[in-house]
């Protein structure tokens, strides 16, 4: 009988020990799962935060808008933005025709009158809020120092290094772009030649503007951040005086989006 009692006692102890081990193991697994879940959540939040901060966005009216869009639009309703490129004489309205993509190739932005020097303009393939992955802005070269002629100053390395930004104003925004590169390119129609809705093609374009295959090029060696497919790029396009089959491109990536008052 004593042996049987001892055996029962040992069985109960073994059961209790096993139960305690299982409880501890269960608690450990639960804690591990909670930690793993939280780590995954933090990782996702960090990734989302990194993507969201790809462009600095101000939610309050922090920038002064120096452009009187109300007066400009009364003169020509096709005016929707204004571009300034420090160090050059580029300080012009941007227009987009509602009826003819090439209208402003030979017409003034002021009153739509005929002008061989044209205007600074975009085509209808681009939205007018600069939210496209790539927006192409055209301007003539060779009419004195007007329109995009002085963009050729970026061919000089010293000038390129000292002038790293340009600004586009809309009636409600100040958009600041970091100049990534300036280079000679062929005369293909960029917006028709690349399907920028395709992530891989857009990535290839990003790689190209950071390392263009051109003897005439200047490239920003260090940027504030890596350019990704979540970014918005503006390309300023003009020609060469004696090389009509080539274009000169200034490529900028949006780094700051401020609301204006």
DOKEDREN-649145 format. One record per atom (N, C-alpha, C, CB): residue in one letter; x, y, z. Coordinates in steps of 0.02 Angstrom, whole numbers, padded with zeros to 5 digits, always signed. Glycine has a CB too. Example, Ala and Ser with C-alpha at 12.3 -4.5 7.8 and 13.67 -1.06 7.14 Angstrom:
2
A+00660-00284+00390/A+00615-00225+00390/A+00660-00165+00390/A+00565-00224+00452/S+00642-00112+00354/S+00684-00053+00357/S+00645+00002+00394/S+00704-00030+00286/
This chain:
261
X+00042-00060+00000/X+00000+00000+00000/X+00044+00063+00000/X-00047+00000+00061/X+00097+00064+00039/X+00142+00122+00043/X+00174+00135-00024/X+00196+00110+00095/X+00193+00079-00057/X+00224+00086-00123/X+00175+00117-00172/X+00249+00018-00150/X+00112+00098-00168/X+00061+00124-00213/X+00050+00199-00201/X-00006+00085-00203/X+00049+00219-00136/X+00040+00289-00120/X+00097+00331-00147/X+00033+00299-00046/X+00159+00304-00138/X+00218+00340-00163/X+00215+00348-00238/X+00282+00303-00143/X+00191+00294-00270/X+00185+00296-00343/X+00135+00348-00365/X+00165+00227-00371/X+00077+00351-00328/X+00027+00401-00345/X+00053+00472-00334/X-00037+00390-00303/X+00092+00480-00280/X+00120+00546-00264/X+00168+00568-00318/X+00155+00545-00197/X+00210+00520-00341/X+00258+00537-00393/X+00222+00554-00458/X+00308+00479-00405/X+00167+00520-00472/X+00128+00533-00533/X+00098+00603-00532/X+00072+00480-00542/X+00071+00620-00471/X+00041+00687-00465/X+00094+00741-00474/X+00006+00695-00398/X+00153+00730-00444/X+00207+00779-00451/X+00228+00787-00523/X+00267+00759-00408/X+00234+00729-00557/X+00254+00730-00627/X+00202+00767-00669/X+00265+00659-00655/X+00138+00755-00653/X+00084+00789-00690/X+00086+00864-00679/X+00015+00761-00668/X+00097+00882-00614/X+00100+00954-00598/X+00159+00987-00635/X+00106+00965-00522/X+00217+00953-00632/X+00276+00981-00666/X+00264+00988-00741/X+00338+00936-00653/X+00234+00937-00771/X+00219+00939-00843/X+00171+00996-00859/X+00190+00872-00866/X+00120+01004-00814/X+00071+01057-00825/X+00104+01126-00822/X+00014+01052-00773/X+00149+01134-00772/X+00185+01198-00764/X+00228+01212-00826/X+00229+01197-00701/X+00262+01159-00850/X+00305+01167-00910/X+00263+01188-00970/X+00342+01101-00926/X+00204+01156-00978/X+00161+01172-01035/X+00135+01244-01030/X+00102+01124-01038/X+00117+01264-00967/X+00093+01333-00958/X+00147+01383-00975/X+00069+01344-00885/X+00208+01370-00950/X+00265+01415-00964/X+00279+01419-01038/X+00329+01392-00926/X+00277+01360-01071/X+00289+01358-01143/X+00236+01396-01181/X+00291+01285-01168/X+00173+01387-01158/X+00118+01423-01191/X+00125+01498-01184/X+00051+01401-01163/X+00143+01521-01123/X+00154+01593-01111/X+00211+01619-01155/X+00169+01607-01037/X+00265+01578-01159/X+00323+01598-01199/X+00304+01605-01273/X+00379+01547-01192/X+00266+01557-01299/X+00245+01560-01369/X+00202+01622-01381/X+00207+01497-01389/X+00155+01635-01334/X+00111+01694-01342/X+00151+01759-01342/X+00059+01696-01285/X+00199+01764-01295/X+00241+01824-01292/X+00281+01832-01356/X+00288+01821-01232/X+00310+01776-01381/X+00349+01778-01443/X+00306+01802-01502/X+00378+01709-01458/X+00244+01775-01505/X+00200+01795-01560/X+00182+01870-01555/X+00136+01753-01558/X+00170+01894-01494/X+00155+01965-01485/X+00213+02009-01506/X+00136+01980-01412/X+00274+01988-01487/X+00334+02027-01505/X+00344+02026-01580/X+00396+01999-01470/X+00335+01968-01612/X+00344+01962-01684/X+00293+02005-01721/X+00337+01888-01706/X+00230+02002-01696/X+00178+02043-01728/X+00193+02117-01723/X+00110+02029-01696/X+00216+02138-01664/X+00232+02209-01654/X+00291+02230-01697/X+00248+02223-01581/X+00342+02186-01702/X+00400+02202-01744/X+00380+02209-01817/X+00453+02148-01738/X+00336+02163-01840/X+00312+02167-01909/X+00273+02231-01920/X+00268+02105-01926/X+00232+02249-01870/X+00193+02311-01876/X+00238+02372-01879/X+00144+02317-01817/X+00290+02372-01835/X+00337+02428-01836/X+00373+02433-01901/X+00386+02421-01779/X+00392+02374-01930/X+00426+02373-01994/X+00382+02402-02048/X+00448+02302-02012/X+00318+02382-02048/X+00271+02408-02098/X+00262+02483-02090/X+00204+02372-02092/X+00257+02506-02027/X+00248+02577-02014/X+00309+02617-02037/X+00234+02590-01940/X+00369+02589-02025/X+00429+02623-02046/X+00433+02627-02122/X+00491+02587-02019/X+00413+02572-02156/X+00414+02571-02228/X+00365+02623-02256/X+00397+02502-02254/X+00305+02624-02226/X+00255+02673-02248/X+00280+02744-02236/X+00189+02661-02211/X+00312+02754-02177/X+00337+02820-02161/X+00391+02842-02210/X+00365+02822-02091/X+00436+02795-02229/X+00489+02810-02276/X+00460+02829-02343/X+00536+02751-02284/X+00409+02792-02366/X+00378+02807-02430/X+00343+02874-02428/X+00329+02752-02449/X+00308+02887-02372/X+00271+02949-02366/X+00318+03009-02365/X+00229+02949-02304/X+00379+03000-02339/X+00426+03055-02334/X+00469+03061-02396/X+00469+03046-02273/X+00453+03022-02449/X+00490+03027-02511/X+00492+03099-02536/X+00460+02981-02564/X+00436+03133-02528/X+00432+03205-02542/X+00407+03240-02480/X+00385+03220-02604/X+00442+03292-02460/X+00421+03330-02401/X+00358+03369-02418/X+00477+03377-02377/X+00304+03355-02381/X+00241+03388-02395/X+00220+03429-02335/X+00187+03336-02411/X+00204+03492-02347/X+00180+03536-02294/X+00104+03539-02296/X+00210+03608-02301/X+00072+03528-02240/X-00001+03526-02236/X-00030+03595-02219/X-00024+03475-02185/X+00014+03643-02204/X-00010+03710-02188/X+00018+03760-02238/X+00010+03730-02116/X-00012+03819-02240/X+00009+03871-02287/X+00074+03902-02262/X-00045+03925-02296/X+00130+03876-02286/X+00195+03898-02260/X+00234+03939-02311/X+00235+03838-02240/X+00214+03940-02373/X+00253+03975-02424/X+00213+04032-02455/X+00275+03926-02479/X+00248+04087-02469/X+00216+04143-02502/X+00216+04131-02577/X+00251+04209-02485/X+00160+04145-02608/X+00156+04137-02681/X+00164+04206-02713/X+00087+04104-02702/X+00220+04216-02749/X+00234+04282-02778/X+00198+04295-02844/X+00308+04291-02788/X+00161+04245-02869/X+00130+04250-02935/X+00057+04269-02929/X+00138+04183-02973/X+00037+04320-02965/X-00033+04342-02966/X-00071+04303-03020/X-00038+04420-02979/X-00090+04243-03001/X-00123+04199-03050/X-00191+04226-03072/X-00132+04129-03020/X-00226+04260-03028/X-00291+04286-03047/X-00286+04333-03107/X-00323+04323-02988/X-00237+04379-03104/X-00228+04425-03160/X-00205+04389-03223/X-00177+04479-03142/X-00160+04341-03215/X-00134+04305-03273/X-00189+04264-03307/X-00077+04258-03251/X-00229+04231-03268/X-00281+04188-03297/X-00335+04229-03331/X-00313+04144-03242/X-00346+04290-03307/X-00394+04334-03341/X-00370+04351-03412/X-00405+04399-03301/X-00304+04356-03421/X-00275+04371-03486/X-00274+04308-03530/X-00205+04399-03479/X-00259+04251-03499/X-00254+04188-03536/X-00270+04130-03489/X-00184+04179-03569/X-00326+04099-03499/X-00348+04044-03454/X-00305+03982-03462/X-00420+04027-03467/X-00261+03980-03512/X-00216+03922-03521/X-00157+03924-03474/X-00192+03919-03593/X-00146+03981-03441/X-00091+03986-03393/X-00111+03949-03329/X-00074+04061-03377/X-00069+03902-03308/X-00087+03863-03248/X-00030+03856-03198/X-00110+03795-03268/X+00031+03878-03216/X+00088+03872-03171/X+00140+03924-03190/X+00118+03799-03174/X+00193+03928-03150/X+00248+03974-03163/X+00313+03940-03142/X+00238+04042-03124/X+00364+03947-03183/X+00428+03915-03168/X+00483+03966-03159/X+00447+03866-03224/X+00525+03955-03109/X+00584+03996-03096/X+00644+03949-03088/X+00574+04040-03032/X+00698+03964-03126/X+00760+03925-03120/X+00815+03973-03099/X+00778+03889-03188/X+00834+03971-03035/X+00886+04018-03010/X+00951+04013-03051/X+00900+04003-02937/X+00981+04071-03062/X+01044+04074-03100/X+01034+04082-03174/X+01084+04013-03086/X+00972+04073-03197/X+00955+04082-03267/X+00903+04137-03273/X+00929+04016-03298/X+00882+04151-03335/X+00829+04200-03346/X+00761+04166-03355/X+00845+04243-03406/X+00758+04102-03336/X+00694+04066-03340/X+00649+04088-03283/X+00705+03989-03339/X+00598+04127-03301/X+00551+04154-03252/X+00486+04169-03290/X+00580+04220-03217/X+00449+04116-03305/X+00394+04120-03353/X+00332+04082-03331/X+00417+04094-03420/X+00275+04102-03358/X+00214+04061-03349/X+00219+03997-03389/X+00151+04101-03370/X+00186+03945-03365/X+00180+03882-03402/X+00108+03877-03427/X+00200+03820-03358/X+00101+03861-03490/X+00035+03857-03521/X+00023+03787-03550/X+00027+03910-03576/X-00040+03772-03559/X-00059+03710-03594/X-00122+03724-03634/X-00070+03650-03544/X-00119+03713-03699/X-00176+03727-03742/X-00230+03674-03733/X-00154+03730-03815/X-00292+03696-03736/X-00348+03650-03729/X-00366+03619-03796/X-00409+03687-03701/X-00338+03646-03851/X-00360+03622-03917/X-00303+03595-03961/X-00395+03677-03953/X-00241+03617-03949/X-00185+03599-03993/X-00121+03593-03952/X-00177+03650-04050/X-00093+03533-03948/X-00034+03522-03908/X+00025+03566-03927/X-00013+03450-03912/X+00030+03584-03991/X+00087+03623-04015/X+00071+03697-04026/X+00113+03593-04079/X+00014+03719-04001/X-00007+03788-04012/X+00046+03837-03986/X-00073+03801-03978/X+00072+03824-03926/X+00118+03871-03895/X+00190+03863-03918/X+00116+03864-03820/X+00200+03820-03967/X+00264+03817-04001/X+00277+03882-04038/X+00268+03757-04049/X+00223+03914-04062/X+00228+03975-04101/X+00178+04029-04079/X+00217+03959-04176/X+00158+04027-04016/X+00112+04079-03992/X+00133+04101-03922/X+00039+04052-03991/X+00117+04163-03907/X+00135+04194-03843/X+00088+04171-03788/X+00134+04270-03849/X+00115+04164-03728/X+00074+04146-03670/X+00034+04206-03646/X+00117+04119-03613/X+00056+04266-03662/X+00024+04327-03636/X-00045+04337-03666/X+00067+04387-03651/X-00049+04332-03733/X-00113+04347-03765/X-00130+04300-03823/X-00112+04418-03791/X-00092+04246-03829/X-00103+04195-03880/X-00089+04220-03951/X-00174+04171-03877/X-00056+04278-03957/X-00039+04303-04023/X+00019+04263-04052/X-00021+04377-04020/X+00026+04264-04119/X+00080+04228-04151/X+00147+04254-04128/X+00075+04233-04228/X+00193+04209-04112/X+00261+04227-04090/X+00307+04169-04108/X+00264+04243-04014/X+00359+04183-04147/X+00405+04130-04167/X+00442+04101-04107/X+00455+04157-04217/X+00449+04140-04054/X+00484+04115-03994/X+00439+04074-03949/X+00513+04172-03955/X+00374+04074-03963/X+00327+04031-03927/X+00321+04048-03853/X+00347+03960-03934/X+00312+03995-03813/X+00303+04003-03740/X+00331+03941-03706/X+00228+04014-03722/X+00329+03942-03640/X+00347+03882-03600/X+00282+03843-03590/X+00381+03902-03530/X+00282+03780-03611/X+00218+03744-03612/X+00226+03669-03600/X+00183+03756-03678/X+00170+03639-03583/X+00165+03566-03580/X+00110+03544-03628/X+00149+03542-03506/X+00107+03478-03639/X+00056+03450-03683/X+00003+03414-03642/X+00088+03402-03734/X-00053+03399-03674/X-00111+03372-03639/X-00099+03302-03611/X-00170+03371-03684/X-00045+03269-03631/X-00029+03204-03602/X-00011+03210-03528/X+00030+03171-03641/X+00007+03271-03507/X+00023+03284-03437/X-00034+03320-03402/X+00087+03325-03432/X-00047+03298-03340/X-00094+03334-03298/X-00063+03401-03277/X-00113+03292-03235/X-00105+03447-03256/X-00081+03513-03239/X-00068+03524-03164/X-00130+03564-03263/X-00069+03468-03126/X-00053+03474-03055/X+00015+03444-03038/X-00107+03439-03014/X+00052+03422-03090/X+00120+03396-03082/X+00123+03332-03040/X+00164+03448-03052/X+00069+03294-03042/X+00067+03230-03006/X+00086+03171-03050/X-00001+03219-02976/X+00097+03183-03115/X+00121+03129-03158/X+00191+03107-03136/X+00121+03151-03232/X+00207+03046-03150/X+00274+03023-03135/X+00327+03065-03171/X+00282+02949-03153/X+00313+03082-03233/X+00357+03125-03272/X+00315+03179-03306/X+00399+03084-03325/X+00334+03241-03296/X+00303+03297-03331/X+00356+03330-03374/X+00271+03349-03281/X+00340+03341-03437/X+00387+03370-03485/X+00367+03442-03500/X+00390+03328-03549/X+00414+03488-03489/X+00401+03559-03500/X+00447+03582-03557/X+00413+03601-03435/X+00417+03612-03609/X+00454+03633-03667/X+00466+03708-03666/X+00417+03613-03730/X+00523+03729-03696/X+00537+03799-03706/X+00589+03808-03760/X+00560+03832-03640/X+00583+03861-03799/X+00629+03873-03855/X+00698+03895-03831/X+00601+03927-03901/X+00748+03882-03873/X+00816+03905-03865/X+00833+03948-03927/X+00867+03845-03857/X+00876+03998-03916/X+00902+04035-03974/X+00871+04102-03987/X+00894+03994-04033/X+00823+04124-03946/X+00793+04190-03955/X+00821+04237-03902/X+00715+04186-03951/X+00883+04258-03913/X+00917+04298-03862/X+00926+04257-03799/X+00877+04363-03846/X+00912+04287-03743/X+00916+04251-03678/X+00847+04233-03653/X+00953+04293-03626/X+00799+04229-03698/X+00730+04216-03676/X+00714+04142-03670/X+00681+04249-03724/X+00659+04129-03637/X+00631+04062-03629/X+00683+04013-03603/X+00603+04037-03696/X+00697+03957-03637/X+00742+03908-03607/X+00814+03914-03632/X+00717+03838-03622/X+00831+03968-03666/X+00899+03976-03692/X+00951+03971-03637/X+00906+04042-03728/X+00939+04005-03581/X+00990+04007-03528/X+00995+03942-03487/X+00976+04065-03481/X+00953+03893-03503/X+00963+03828-03471/X+01029+03796-03493/X+00904+03780-03489/X+01055+03818-03550/X+01119+03792-03573/X+01177+03811-03528/X+01133+03816-03644/X+01165+03856-03481/X+01216+03871-03430/X+01233+03809-03389/X+01192+03927-03385/X+01186+03762-03385/X+01199+03701-03347/X+01249+03655-03381/X+01133+03663-03337/X+01270+03672-03442/X+01323+03633-03475/X+01390+03644-03440/X+01328+03653-03549/X+01397+03700-03405/X+01459+03713-03368/X+01455+03680-03299/X+01471+03789-03361/X+01504+03641-03283/X+01503+03602-03221/X+01498+03646-03159/X+01564+03558-03216/X+01536+03701-03158/X+01534+03745-03100/X+01464+03773-03088/X+01584+03803-03108/X+01432+03794-03143/X+01364+03820-03137/X+01317+03766-03113/X+01340+03849-03204/X+01323+03707-03141/X+01279+03651-03122/X+01286+03636-03047/X+01296+03588-03163/X+01347+03636-03022/X+01359+03619-02952/X+01332+03672-02905/X+01433+03608-02940/X+01333+03736-02927/X+01311+03790-02884/X+01235+03801-02886/X+01346+03853-02903/X+01202+03775-02936/X+01130+03786-02944/X+01095+03718-02945/X+01114+03827-03009/X+01064+03701-02890/X+01040+03633-02881/X+00964+03626-02881/X+01066+03605-02818/X+00927+03682-02887/X+00854+03677-02881/X+00819+03722-02932/X+00832+03696-02810/X+00757+03705-02946/X+00711+03751-02978/X+00643+03746-02945/X+00707+03737-03055/X+00601+03796-02956/X+00536+03800-02922/X+00480+03809-02972/X+00536+03857-02870/X+00426+03775-02960/X+00365+03785-02999/X+00308+03804-02951/X+00346+03720-03040/X+00275+03859-02968/X+00217+03882-02929/X+00153+03864-02967/X+00220+03957-02915/X+00102+03844-02930/X+00034+03839-02956/X-00007+03887-02913/X+00006+03765-02953/X-00071+03897-02927/X-00110+03943-02885/X-00112+03924-02812/X-00180+03946-02911/X-00098+03860-02796/X-00104+03838-02726/X-00041+03805-02698/X-00161+03790-02721/X+00011+03799-02739/X+00069+03760-02717/X+00135+03793-02738/X+00066+03690-02744/X+00187+03778-02698/X+00256+03791-02718/X+00291+03724-02720/X+00291+03841-02668/X+00313+03704-02779/X+00345+03639-02790/X+00420+03650-02802/X+00312+03601-02849/X+00461+03621-02759/X+00533+03629-02765/X+00564+03564-02791/X+00565+03648-02697/X+00606+03571-02842/X+00637+03513-02874/X+00713+03515-02867/X+00617+03509-02948/X+00742+03458-02850/X+00814+03450-02849/X+00837+03430-02918/X+00837+03398-02795/X+00884+03468-02947/X+00908+03452-03014/X+00954+03391-03010/X+00946+03513-03046/X+00935+03338-03044/X+00972+03275-03043/X+01026+03275-03096/X+00924+03216-03054/X+01009+03299-03156/X+01056+03297-03211/X+01037+03346-03266/X+01060+03226-03241/X+01086+03362-03308/X+01075+03404-03367/X+01118+03373-03422/X+01094+03480-03354/X+01086+03357-03479/X+01124+03320-03530/X+01093+03326-03599/X+01130+03248-03510/X+01134+03312-03648/X+01113+03310-03718/X+01079+03244-03732/X+01173+03321-03766/X+01023+03247-03767/X+00983+03187-03780/X+00959+03190-03852/X+00922+03183-03731/X+00930+03135-03876/X+00905+03136-03944/X+00836+03170-03946/X+00899+03063-03972/X+00807+03173-04005/X+00746+03213-04013/X+00681+03172-04007/X+00747+03248-04079/X+00684+03113-03978/X+00623+03074-03970/X+00573+03110-03924/X+00640+03004-03942/X+00510+03096-03935/X+00457+03123-03892/X+00454+03080-03830/X+00387+03125-03929/X+00480+03105-03775/X+00489+03065-03715/X+00423+03037-03689/X+00521+03106-03660/X+00371+03077-03688/X+00307+03054-03660/X+00275+03000-03703/X+00260+03112-03653/X+00290+02999-03767/X+00263+02947-03811/X+00309+02887-03817/X+00250+02975-03880/X+00372+02895-03796/X+00421+02841-03804/X+00426+02796-03743/X+00489+02871-03818/X+00402+02819-03686/X+00407+02780-03624/X+00338+02772-03593/X+00456+02813-03574/X+00322+02711-03573/X+00259+02698-03538/X+00274+02706-03463/X+00231+02626-03555/X+00265+02766-03438/X+00283+02779-03369/X+00234+02748-03319/X+00287+02853-03357/X+00180+02718-03342/X+00136+02681-03298/X+00168+02614-03278/X+00067+02670-03331/X+00216+02592-03318/X+00250+02530-03305/X+00308+02543-03257/X+00276+02498-03372/X+00306+02510-03199/X+00356+02522-03147/X+00427+02509-03172/X+00342+02480-03087/X+00436+02455-03209/X+00503+02437-03232/X+00530+02489-03281/X+00503+02368-03265/X+00487+02513-03325/X+00509+02563-03374/X+00524+02629-03339/X+00454+02573-03428/X+00483+02647-03290/X+00496+02709-03253/X+00562+02703-03215/X+00438+02724-03205/X+00574+02645-03186/X+00637+02634-03150/X+00696+02640-03198/X+00638+02564-03116/X+00690+02613-03257/X+00744+02619-03307/X+00756+02692-03326/X+00726+02578-03370/X+00701+02731-03331/X+00708+02802-03347/X+00744+02838-03289/X+00638+02834-03360/X+00726+02822-03228/X+00759+02851-03170/X+00834+02837-03171/X+00729+02825-03104/X+00851+02774-03186/X+00922+02755-03191/X+00956+02794-03246/X+00929+02679-03203/X+00921+02803-03303/X+00951+02837-03360/X+00967+02910-03344/X+00904+02834-03419/X+00920+02946-03312/X+00934+03017-03299/X+00987+03026-03245/X+00869+03052-03278/X+01000+02974-03206/X+01054+02978-03156/X+01122+02958-03185/X+01038+02934-03097/X+01120+02926-03243/X+01182+02906-03276/X+01172+02907-03351/X+01205+02836-03252/X+01160+02965-03380/X+01146+02969-03452/X+01207+02951-03494/X+01122+03038-03471/X+01195+02918-03550/X+01249+02901-03596/X+01259+02959-03644/X+01234+02834-03635/X+01292+03011-03622/X+01303+03071-03662/X+01370+03101-03644/X+01246+03122-03650/X+01405+03125-03695/X+01469+03158-03682/X+01457+03228-03651/X+01510+03164-03747/X+01399+03256-03665/X+01381+03321-03638/X+01332+03311-03581/X+01350+03367-03693/X+01359+03304-03521/X+01315+03292-03463/X+01346+03317-03399/X+01300+03217-03458/X+01303+03334-03353/X+01322+03347-03284/X+01272+03312-03240/X+01325+03424-03268/X+01296+03277-03189/X+01253+03237-03146/X+01268+03253-03073/X+01263+03161-03160/X+01215+03259-03033/X+01222+03272-02962/X+01249+03210-02928/X+01153+03293-02931/X+01309+03215-02898/X+01341+03157-02868/X+01307+03134-02805/X+01413+03172-02853/X+01280+03181-02767/X+01247+03161-02704/X+01179+03194-02701/X+01291+03181-02642/X+01128+03154-02688/X+01059+03179-02680/X+01038+03170-02608/X+01011+03141-02728/X+00986+03207-02588/X+00962+03202-02520/X+00934+03133-02505/X+00909+03254-02506/X+00909+03100-02557/X+00878+03035-02549/X+00880+02997-02615/X+00805+03041-02524/X+00870+02933-02611/X+00866+02891-02671/X+00802+02906-02709/X+00870+02815-02653/X+00807+02910-02775/X+00747+02921-02816/X+00713+02853-02826/X+00765+02954-02884/X+00648+02850-02814/X+00610+02789-02820/X+00551+02799-02867/X+00586+02765-02751/X+00514+02745-02879/X+00456+02748-02923/X+00398+02787-02890/X+00433+02678-02942/X+00407+02806-02827/X+00356+02846-02793/X+00367+02921-02802/X+00355+02830-02718/X+00421+02939-02837/X+00438+03009-02846/X+00406+03039-02908/X+00513+03017-02849/X+00407+03105-02911/X+00383+03143-02969/X+00441+03181-03000/X+00324+03191-02949/X+00447+03176-03065/X+00503+03207-03101/X+00477+03257-03151/X+00546+03153-03136/X+00510+03314-03156/X+00496+03363-03209/X+00558+03367-03253/X+00477+03433-03179/X+00547+03363-03318/X+00601+03369-03367/X+00590+03433-03406/X+00604+03306-03415/X+00640+03477-03405/X+00639+03539-03445/X+00676+03524-03510/X+00672+03599-03407/X+00643+03536-03566/X+00671+03516-03631/X+00677+03576-03678/X+00627+03462-03663/X+00737+03583-03706/X+00748+03634-03757/X+00794+03606-03810/X+00777+03699-03726/X+00811+03645-03861/X+00852+03620-03915/X+00921+03652-03915/X+00817+03631-03983/X+00962+03632-03963/X+01026+03663-03975/X+01020+03707-04037/X+01083+03609-03983/X+01055+03762-04037/X+01048+03810-04092/X+01065+03779-04160/X+01093+03871-04080/X+01118+03740-04163/X+01140+03712-04227/X+01131+03637-04231/X+01213+03730-04239/X+01098+03608-04182/X+01089+03535-04182/X+01015+03520-04168/X+01134+03501-04128/X+00974+03531-04218/X+00902+03525-04210/X+00880+03453-04196/X+00868+03550-04272/X+00923+03405-04210/X+00904+03336-04198/X+00918+03313-04127/X+00941+03290-04246/X+00941+03359-04085/X+00956+03343-04015/X+00918+03389-03968/X+01031+03347-04002/X+00908+03364-03908/X+00875+03404-03856/X+00922+03411-03797/X+00808+03371-03834/X+00913+03464-03759/X+00950+03473-03697/X+00899+03469-03640/X+00988+03542-03696/X+00911+03422-03594/X+00863+03407-03541/X+00891+03425-03472/X+00845+03332-03543/X+00850+03458-03433/X+00864+03470-03362/X+00813+03429-03323/X+00861+03547-03343/X+00836+03382-03283/X+00791+03335-03248/X+00792+03350-03173/X+00812+03262-03262/X+00733+03360-03146/X+00727+03375-03074/X+00677+03329-03040/X+00708+03447-03063/X+00691+03311-02978/X+00646+03269-02939/X+00615+03312-02884/X+00683+03207-02909/X+00550+03303-02875/X+00514+03342-02824/X+00539+03325-02754/X+00438+03330-02829/X+00560+03376-02717/X+00585+03364-02649/X+00543+03400-02596/X+00657+03386-02643/X+00502+03449-02618/X+00462+03485-02569/X+00398+03511-02602/X+00502+03544-02539/X+00342+03499-02569/X+00277+03520-02592/X+00244+03561-02537/X+00232+03459-02612/X+00240+03627-02548/X+00213+03671-02497/X+00148+03704-02522/X+00265+03725-02478/X+00100+03707-02478/X+00041+03747-02493/X+00059+03820-02488/X-00018+03730-02445/X+00025+03861-02527/X+00040+03933-02526/X-00020+03974-02504/X+00063+03956-02596/X-00005+04035-02482/X-00059+04079-02460/X-00072+04133-02512/X-00041+04111-02392/
